[in-house]
Amino acid sequence: MTDDDRLNLEINAQAKFASDALPKRTDVLKLVPALAREFPHRSSEQIMLKMKHVWKHSGLYWNAD
């Protein structure tokens, strides 16, 4: 399994967790640095874009403040 595969699995797992939470809003700015440390082959900006894509596809919302 590649690093990108593992990153995608983790982002989807986080989206599932966020989907199960009420309200359906997550502070992705807190998640990005943690994922960036675990997956250093991608920049924080790249991870944020991937997260936004998955969140939108899952009908989720995020705080970006």
Rosetta constraint file for C-alpha pairs under 8 A:
AtomPair CA 1 CA 5 HARMONIC 6.05 0.50
AtomPair CA 1 CA 6 HARMONIC 6.84 0.50
AtomPair CA 2 CA 6 HARMONIC 6.36 0.50
AtomPair CA 3 CA 7 HARMONIC 6.06 0.50
AtomPair CA 3 CA 39 HARMONIC 6.96 0.50
AtomPair CA 3 CA 41 HARMONIC 7.58 0.50
AtomPair CA 4 CA 8 HARMONIC 6.05 0.50
AtomPair CA 5 CA 9 HARMONIC 6.20 0.50
AtomPair CA 6 CA 10 HARMONIC 6.19 0.50
AtomPair CA 7 CA 11 HARMONIC 6.14 0.50
AtomPair CA 7 CA 35 HARMONIC 7.78 0.50
AtomPair CA 7 CA 39 HARMONIC 6.63 0.50
AtomPair CA 8 CA 12 HARMONIC 6.08 0.50
AtomPair CA 9 CA 13 HARMONIC 6.06 0.50
AtomPair CA 10 CA 14 HARMONIC 6.14 0.50
AtomPair CA 11 CA 15 HARMONIC 6.16 0.50
AtomPair CA 11 CA 50 HARMONIC 7.85 0.50
AtomPair CA 11 CA 51 HARMONIC 6.30 0.50
AtomPair CA 11 CA 54 HARMONIC 7.51 0.50
AtomPair CA 12 CA 16 HARMONIC 6.15 0.50
AtomPair CA 12 CA 54 HARMONIC 6.92 0.50
AtomPair CA 13 CA 17 HARMONIC 6.25 0.50
AtomPair CA 14 CA 18 HARMONIC 6.09 0.50
AtomPair CA 15 CA 19 HARMONIC 5.96 0.50
AtomPair CA 15 CA 54 HARMONIC 7.03 0.50
AtomPair CA 15 CA 55 HARMONIC 6.24 0.50
AtomPair CA 15 CA 58 HARMONIC 7.27 0.50
AtomPair CA 15 CA 60 HARMONIC 7.80 0.50
AtomPair CA 16 CA 20 HARMONIC 6.26 0.50
AtomPair CA 17 CA 21 HARMONIC 6.38 0.50
AtomPair CA 18 CA 22 HARMONIC 7.95 0.50
AtomPair CA 18 CA 24 HARMONIC 6.17 0.50
AtomPair CA 18 CA 25 HARMONIC 6.82 0.50
AtomPair CA 18 CA 26 HARMONIC 6.20 0.50
AtomPair CA 18 CA 60 HARMONIC 7.49 0.50
AtomPair CA 19 CA 24 HARMONIC 5.77 0.50
AtomPair CA 19 CA 58 HARMONIC 7.61 0.50
AtomPair CA 19 CA 60 HARMONIC 6.64 0.50
AtomPair CA 20 CA 24 HARMONIC 7.47 0.50
AtomPair CA 21 CA 25 HARMONIC 7.80 0.50
AtomPair CA 24 CA 60 HARMONIC 5.82 0.50
AtomPair CA 24 CA 61 HARMONIC 6.22 0.50
AtomPair CA 25 CA 60 HARMONIC 6.40 0.50
AtomPair CA 25 CA 61 HARMONIC 4.71 0.50
AtomPair CA 25 CA 62 HARMONIC 4.98 0.50
AtomPair CA 25 CA 63 HARMONIC 6.75 0.50
AtomPair CA 26 CA 61 HARMONIC 6.64 0.50
AtomPair CA 26 CA 62 HARMONIC 4.76 0.50
AtomPair CA 26 CA 63 HARMONIC 5.99 0.50
AtomPair CA 27 CA 31 HARMONIC 7.08 0.50
AtomPair CA 27 CA 62 HARMONIC 5.57 0.50
AtomPair CA 27 CA 63 HARMONIC 4.68 0.50
AtomPair CA 27 CA 64 HARMONIC 6.52 0.50
AtomPair CA 28 CA 32 HARMONIC 6.12 0.50
AtomPair CA 28 CA 48 HARMONIC 7.74 0.50
AtomPair CA 28 CA 51 HARMONIC 7.83 0.50
AtomPair CA 28 CA 62 HARMONIC 6.01 0.50
AtomPair CA 28 CA 63 HARMONIC 6.44 0.50
AtomPair CA 28 CA 64 HARMONIC 6.76 0.50
AtomPair CA 29 CA 33 HARMONIC 7.30 0.50
AtomPair CA 29 CA 63 HARMONIC 7.48 0.50
AtomPair CA 29 CA 64 HARMONIC 6.12 0.50
AtomPair CA 29 CA 65 HARMONIC 7.76 0.50
AtomPair CA 30 CA 34 HARMONIC 7.28 0.50
AtomPair CA 31 CA 35 HARMONIC 6.27 0.50
AtomPair CA 32 CA 36 HARMONIC 5.96 0.50
AtomPair CA 32 CA 44 HARMONIC 6.17 0.50
AtomPair CA 32 CA 47 HARMONIC 6.58 0.50
AtomPair CA 32 CA 48 HARMONIC 6.35 0.50
AtomPair CA 33 CA 37 HARMONIC 6.22 0.50
AtomPair CA 33 CA 44 HARMONIC 6.74 0.50
AtomPair CA 34 CA 38 HARMONIC 6.47 0.50
AtomPair CA 35 CA 39 HARMONIC 5.84 0.50
AtomPair CA 35 CA 47 HARMONIC 7.59 0.50
AtomPair CA 36 CA 40 HARMONIC 5.39 0.50
AtomPair CA 36 CA 42 HARMONIC 6.84 0.50
AtomPair CA 36 CA 43 HARMONIC 6.58 0.50
AtomPair CA 36 CA 44 HARMONIC 5.68 0.50
AtomPair CA 36 CA 47 HARMONIC 7.19 0.50
AtomPair CA 42 CA 46 HARMONIC 6.07 0.50
AtomPair CA 42 CA 47 HARMONIC 6.57 0.50
AtomPair CA 43 CA 47 HARMONIC 6.31 0.50
AtomPair CA 44 CA 48 HARMONIC 6.06 0.50
AtomPair CA 45 CA 49 HARMONIC 6.27 0.50
AtomPair CA 46 CA 50 HARMONIC 6.30 0.50
AtomPair CA 47 CA 51 HARMONIC 6.08 0.50
AtomPair CA 48 CA 52 HARMONIC 6.09 0.50
AtomPair CA 49 CA 53 HARMONIC 6.23 0.50
AtomPair CA 50 CA 54 HARMONIC 6.32 0.50
AtomPair CA 51 CA 55 HARMONIC 5.90 0.50
AtomPair CA 52 CA 56 HARMONIC 5.96 0.50
AtomPair CA 53 CA 57 HARMONIC 6.16 0.50
AtomPair CA 54 CA 58 HARMONIC 6.07 0.50
AtomPair CA 55 CA 59 HARMONIC 6.17 0.50
AtomPair CA 55 CA 60 HARMONIC 4.94 0.50
AtomPair CA 55 CA 61 HARMONIC 6.64 0.50
AtomPair CA 55 CA 62 HARMONIC 7.79 0.50
AtomPair CA 56 CA 60 HARMONIC 5.80 0.50
AtomPair CA 56 CA 61 HARMONIC 7.28 0.50
